[in-house]
């Protein structure tokens, strides 16, 4: 059985106005909005740290194909075009 505890909070007036507006926009209660915010913060605090992502790096040789200007998007797109023939 879930029990709800009633409590009193001192919240900055401007923050409260924004929170009430957001709750109305999302058609939810201010209580539910505050609960969601607390859940997000608590999950973020207890979430395991993410492993560092390693991106693959191409270490090939040869450079650019002759006749393609790498400073022009149109030239690069034209080089990628595949004939439908």
C-alpha positions in Angstrom: 0.0 0.0 0.0 1.4 3.4 -1.0 1.1 6.2 1.6 1.3 9.8 0.7 2.8 12.3 3.2 1.5 15.8 3.2 4.2 18.5 3.6 4.8 22.2 3.2 7.4 23.6 0.9 8.8 27.1 0.6 9.1 27.7 -3.2 10.2 30.8 -5.0 7.1 32.7 -6.2 8.3 32.9 -9.9 9.2 29.2 -9.9 5.8 28.3 -8.5 4.0 30.3 -11.2 6.0 28.6 -13.9 5.4 25.2 -12.4 1.7 25.7 -12.1 1.6 26.9 -15.7 3.5 23.8 -16.9 1.3 21.5 -14.8 -1.8 23.1 -16.4 -0.3 22.9 -19.9 0.5 19.2 -19.4 -2.9 18.6 -17.7 -1.4 17.3 -14.5 -1.3 18.4 -10.9 1.5 20.4 -9.4 2.0 17.6 -7.0 2.6 15.1 -9.8 5.0 17.6 -11.5 7.1 18.0 -8.3 7.1 14.2 -7.9 8.4 13.7 -11.4 11.1 16.3 -10.9 12.3 14.6 -7.7 12.3 11.2 -9.4 14.4 12.5 -12.2 17.0 14.0 -9.8 17.1 10.9 -7.6 17.5 8.6 -10.7 20.3 10.8 -12.0 22.1 10.7 -8.7 22.0 6.9 -8.4 22.6 6.1 -12.1 25.8 4.3 -12.8 28.4 6.4 -14.7 28.3 5.9 -18.4 31.3 4.3 -20.1 33.3 6.6 -22.3 32.3 6.1 -25.9 35.1 5.4 -28.3 34.5 6.4 -31.8 36.2 4.5 -34.7 38.9 6.4 -36.5 39.9 5.6 -40.0 43.7 5.7 -40.4 43.8 5.0 -44.1 46.1 6.3 -46.7 45.7 7.9 -50.1 43.9 11.1 -49.3 41.1 12.6 -51.5 40.2 11.5 -54.9 41.6 13.7 -57.7 39.1 16.2 -59.1 36.9 16.6 -56.0 37.0 19.9 -54.1 36.5 19.1 -50.4 35.6 22.7 -49.7 32.4 22.6 -51.8 29.4 20.7 -50.7 28.1 20.4 -54.2 31.3 18.7 -55.3 31.1 16.2 -52.5 27.4 15.5 -53.1 28.1 15.0 -56.9 30.9 12.5 -56.0 28.4 10.5 -53.9 25.8 10.4 -56.6 25.1 7.0 -58.0 23.9 6.6 -61.6 20.5 4.8 -61.9 21.5 3.4 -65.3 
